[in-house]
Amino acid sequence: MNSKVKRRAFLKTSIIAGAGLSAMPGIVLGKSTEKISRKVNIAFIGLGGRGIGHLIRTAKTENVMISAICDIDVARIELAQKRLLEYGYPKATAYSKNEFSFEDMLKRDDIDGVIISTPWLWHTRMAVATMKAGKYAGVEVSAANTIEECWDLVNTSEETGMPCMILENVNYGRQGLAILNMVKQGVFGIPVHATCGYRHSLLGVKFNKDLKFGEGAKGEAVWRTQHSLKRNADVYPTHGVGPIAAMLDINRGNRFQYLTATASKAVGLKDYIEEHPNGGKNHPHAQLPWKQGDIITSVIKTANEETIIVRHDCNLPRPYSLDFSLQGTDGLVEWDGLNRGLIKSSDSSEINPARIFIEGKTPGHGWEELDAWVKKYDHPLWQKYEEEANKSSHNGIDFFVTREFINSVKEKRQPVMDVYDAAAWSAITPLSEASIATGSAPQYFPDFTRGKWIKRKPIDF
Ligand SMILES: NC(=O)c1ccc[n+]([C@@H]2O[C@H](COP(=O)([O-])OP(=O)(O)OC[C@H]3O[C@@H](n4cnc5c(N)ncnc54)[C@H](O)[C@@H]3O)[C@@H](O)[C@H]2O)c1
């Protein structure tokens, strides 16, 4: 054995041993021995596309009640009631008088946990109110819009003792969880660099067919598009950064230290409106001062000196990709977050969005398909719940994220992705905004854990 191989073999053994040692107390400490023995009561704020999905998955879960729901749109309340009846539940009490009706709902003392799936600007306010009312908060992505809001989440959770889970479903991708396993077992050697992002054309989401957005529009065009007008920032970082943060032990022995961000020109939305059959060069929306750069690239440096490239890319036509890769001293892996292997492109050539190279293991100098590695390192959650998960949306990941929130409530424990994750991952939005505004100047992440990151145990899904 030459010295390089020996050194690598030693490193792998110590990484595995380290993971084993630290995983044990994590399991013991992470789970409270106290459990709720009755049915847990889960309430909902926001019943749009996402909220209804959470409600249905909750209704399919054993030992739950759903007795309160809140949305300002009566049509969404009616749809939710219909779904509850379909799944054998009585009608819930509805809170829909105005934008602050959630506060009335939170006064009830029979609710254990609240799933919040509202537009971004409501997330922190609603999660804070939920925790202050003594209930578990499960909040959709991103959890916060400003650094102050990130601190509000952390401070409220610490002061009330109530957990706040960021409902980041992408952390449950089958390929991603297998790769997490591989990282922990040293397959890539020492991690050095990762990429991720949200590369998803949202042109048809930001504008209704008649190009309407804002008040009077439908779906996410009501609220999401405003952010492209007002903020030059990566406004949706967590789908990408969540899984990478887990792999690099962020908030658990490592942390995000600083980032620099750069935005490209902002022409995609204007071009879309000008070329749309209901638009044109003189359409009023084509004259708006669209602020969000079409491609926003942030580079994060971690305390353990890895680099992470995070991209936001939603204003130009393109296929979907979360653009994941992870590279270490022994090899690298690339995957797009859609849990797929070899695919045929429209011209019948083959594309492989999930591929791996491991020095000394991959034959030749090329890539290898990821499938066999995913099978070998498959996460126990997927082995156990594959059938149920596959019936769920987004390639099964939604099943796991709703389940984890409900289980944390039932088991009276911290959820796997906690308030420190919610704060650190969401902070990329305001920090990228500040960096872009100052010629890509570095912006430092606050240590939301106040030093606890040094001793916190690795994430254990
Ligand atoms: N994790 C994922 O894969 C995923 C997918 C889609 C959306 N999301 C996130 O989920 C959230 C909701 O997205 P969506 O697609 O369901 O949006 P949506 O616009 O379809 O639904 C939002 C709902 O919130 C309601 N609402 C707005 N203000 C309210 C208030 N003050 N009180 C009560 N209800 C209020 C609206 O009436 C609407 O029904 C967003 O944060 C989004 O980023 C996550």
The ligand as an SDF file (V2000), in Angstrom:
LIG
                    3D

 44 48  0  0  0  0  0  0  0  0999 V2000
  -41.3820   22.7370   -0.3980 N   0  0  0  0  0  0  0  0  0  0  0  0
  -41.8960   22.8070   -1.6130 C   0  0  0  0  0  0  0  0  0  0  0  0
  -41.6570   21.9770   -2.4770 O   0  0  0  0  0  0  0  0  0  0  0  0
  -42.8200   23.9430   -1.9350 C   0  0  0  0  0  0  0  0  0  0  0  0
  -43.6040   23.9040   -3.0890 C   0  0  0  0  0  0  0  0  0  0  0  0
  -44.4670   24.9620   -3.3260 C   0  0  0  0  0  0  0  0  0  0  0  0
  -44.5370   26.0100   -2.4260 C   0  0  0  0  0  0  0  0  0  0  0  0
  -43.7500   26.0230   -1.3280 N   0  0  0  0  0  0  0  0  0  0  0  0
  -43.8130   27.1120   -0.3490 C   0  0  0  0  0  0  0  0  0  0  0  0
  -45.0770   27.0230    0.3140 O   0  0  0  0  0  0  0  0  0  0  0  0
  -45.5960   28.3210    0.5590 C   0  0  0  0  0  0  0  0  0  0  0  0
  -46.9600   28.4560   -0.0800 C   0  0  0  0  0  0  0  0  0  0  0  0
  -46.8520   28.2260   -1.4610 O   0  0  0  0  0  0  0  0  0  0  0  0
  -48.1350   27.8620   -2.3390 P   0  0  0  0  0  0  0  0  0  0  0  0
  -47.6240   27.3900   -3.6440 O   0  0  0  0  0  0  0  0  0  0  0  0
  -49.0780   26.9850   -1.5880 O   0  0  0  0  0  0  0  0  0  0  0  0
  -48.7720   29.3120   -2.5150 O   0  0  0  0  0  0  0  0  0  0  0  0
  -50.2840   29.6970   -2.7740 P   0  0  0  0  0  0  0  0  0  0  0  0
  -50.2980   31.1080   -3.1920 O   0  0  0  0  0  0  0  0  0  0  0  0
  -50.9160   28.6520   -3.6550 O   0  0  0  0  0  0  0  0  0  0  0  0
  -50.9500   29.5390   -1.3280 O   0  0  0  0  0  0  0  0  0  0  0  0
  -50.7980   30.4620   -0.2900 C   0  0  0  0  0  0  0  0  0  0  0  0
  -52.0760   30.4600    0.5280 C   0  0  0  0  0  0  0  0  0  0  0  0
  -51.8930   31.3080    1.6610 O   0  0  0  0  0  0  0  0  0  0  0  0
  -53.1030   32.0220    1.8740 C   0  0  0  0  0  0  0  0  0  0  0  0
  -52.8240   33.2190    2.6790 N   0  0  0  0  0  0  0  0  0  0  0  0
  -52.1740   34.3400    2.2910 C   0  0  0  0  0  0  0  0  0  0  0  0
  -52.0960   35.2070    3.3350 N   0  0  0  0  0  0  0  0  0  0  0  0
  -52.6990   34.5940    4.3860 C   0  0  0  0  0  0  0  0  0  0  0  0
  -52.9640   34.9950    5.7350 C   0  0  0  0  0  0  0  0  0  0  0  0
  -52.5500   36.1570    6.2200 N   0  0  0  0  0  0  0  0  0  0  0  0
  -53.6250   34.1190    6.5250 N   0  0  0  0  0  0  0  0  0  0  0  0
  -54.0670   32.9180    6.0590 C   0  0  0  0  0  0  0  0  0  0  0  0
  -53.8580   32.5060    4.7930 N   0  0  0  0  0  0  0  0  0  0  0  0
  -53.1760   33.3460    3.9670 C   0  0  0  0  0  0  0  0  0  0  0  0
  -53.5910   32.3170    0.4630 C   0  0  0  0  0  0  0  0  0  0  0  0
  -54.9620   32.6410    0.4160 O   0  0  0  0  0  0  0  0  0  0  0  0
  -53.2590   31.0140   -0.2700 C   0  0  0  0  0  0  0  0  0  0  0  0
  -54.3330   30.1010   -0.2280 O   0  0  0  0  0  0  0  0  0  0  0  0
  -44.5550   29.2820    0.0010 C   0  0  0  0  0  0  0  0  0  0  0  0
  -43.7270   29.6770    1.0210 O   0  0  0  0  0  0  0  0  0  0  0  0
  -43.7770   28.4730   -0.9990 C   0  0  0  0  0  0  0  0  0  0  0  0
  -42.4630   28.9140   -1.1560 O   0  0  0  0  0  0  0  0  0  0  0  0
  -42.9020   24.9990   -1.0660 C   0  0  0  0  0  0  0  0  0  0  0  0
  1  2  1  0
  2  3  2  0
  2  4  1  0
  4  5  1  0
  4 44  2  0
  5  6  2  0
  6  7  1  0
  7  8  2  0
  8  9  1  0
  8 44  1  0
  9 10  1  0
  9 42  1  0
 10 11  1  0
 11 12  1  0
 11 40  1  0
 12 13  1  0
 13 14  1  0
 14 15  2  0
 14 16  1  0
 14 17  1  0
 17 18  1  0
 18 19  2  0
 18 20  1  0
 18 21  1  0
 21 22  1  0
 22 23  1  0
 23 24  1  0
 23 38  1  0
 24 25  1  0
 25 26  1  0
 25 36  1  0
 26 27  1  0
 26 35  1  0
 27 28  2  0
 28 29  1  0
 29 30  1  0
 29 35  2  0
 30 31  1  0
 30 32  2  0
 32 33  1  0
 33 34  2  0
 34 35  1  0
 36 37  1  0
 36 38  1  0
 38 39  1  0
 40 41  1  0
 40 42  1  0
 42 43  1  0
M  CHG  2   8   1  16  -1
M  END
$$$$
